[in-house]
């Protein structure tokens, strides 16, 4: 997995970089087919914005979060990204479609 962290009107310190890397490990734990991750951290007055563009085989996932604190913004961002990745993982698995099939239901 290639990880690129950039800051817009913000210097990316080693503490912030380490925090983002630690939080993104949760996403790769659920889904290991991640090719590339680009994280952009932006500060505009009192808004701290975190954006991520995650590239997997067959799909690009974009998520953003705006919070009053950068660490809170990264937390919300990773929560949203984790939900999107799990949703994508379920769709490519195709197992949830078989549950409602009449042929597969047990007859009592």
N, C-alpha and C positions, 0 to 999 in steps of 0.2 A: 504494500500500500504506500503510495506516494502522498505525503502530507505537505501542504504549502500553506503557511500562515502569514498573512500580510496585515498591516495596519494602515488605516487611512485617518490622518490627523491624530495618530497614536503611535508611540514607539512600543513595539512588541518586546516586552521584557522577558527574561528567562522564566520568571514566575508565571506569567500569563501563558507562555508557550507550554510549559510543563503542565499547567492546569488543563489546557485544551487537549493536549495529547492524552492525559490521564482519562478525561471524560470520553474521548472518542474511542478508547479501548472497549467501552461498553457496546458500542455499535458493532465493532469488528468481532466481538464475542458472539453476537447473535447471527451475523452474516459475514462470512469470510471471503466473499467474492468481490470485495471492494478493490477497484483499480486505482482510483485517484480521489483525493479529498482536497478541496481548496477552501480555506477559512479566511474570511475578511472581517476584521474588527474595525469599527468606525465610531468616532466620537463626534457628536454634533450638539454643542451646548450641554444640555442636561440629559440627552438621550445617548445611551450606549447601545450600539447596534452590532449584532453578530450575525453573519451570513455564512452558510456553508453550501457548497455545490459538491455533491458526492456522485462520482461516476462509477457505475457498475456495468457488467456485461448486459446490454440490452436496455438500460434505463439510466437517466440522470435525475437525481433528486436534489431539489433546491429548497432550503428552509432558511427563514430569517426570524430573529427575535429582537425586540427592543425593550430594554429595561433601564431603570435609573442607575444600575451598577453593572460593570462589565462582567463580573463573576456570575451575577444573577442572570445576565443575558446569555452567557455560555451554558448555564444550567438549563434554562428554558429551551435553548436551541438544541441541546443534546436530547432532551426529552421528546421534542417534536420529531427530531431526526430518527430517534429510536422507533417511535410509532410508525413513521413512514417506511422504514427499512423492514420492520416486521410485517407490515401490510404488503409490501412488495414480495417478501419471502413467501407469504401465504399464497399470493397470486401465482407465482411461478411454480409452486409446489402442486397446485391443482387438487389437493386432497379434500378441500372443503366442498367441492362441487359434487363429489360422489355421495355425500351424506344424504342428500335429498332425492337421490335417484330411486325410482320405484322398484327397479330390479334388485337393488341392494338392500331394501328394507326387509326385515324379518316378518314372516307371516305367522300370526298367532292363531 
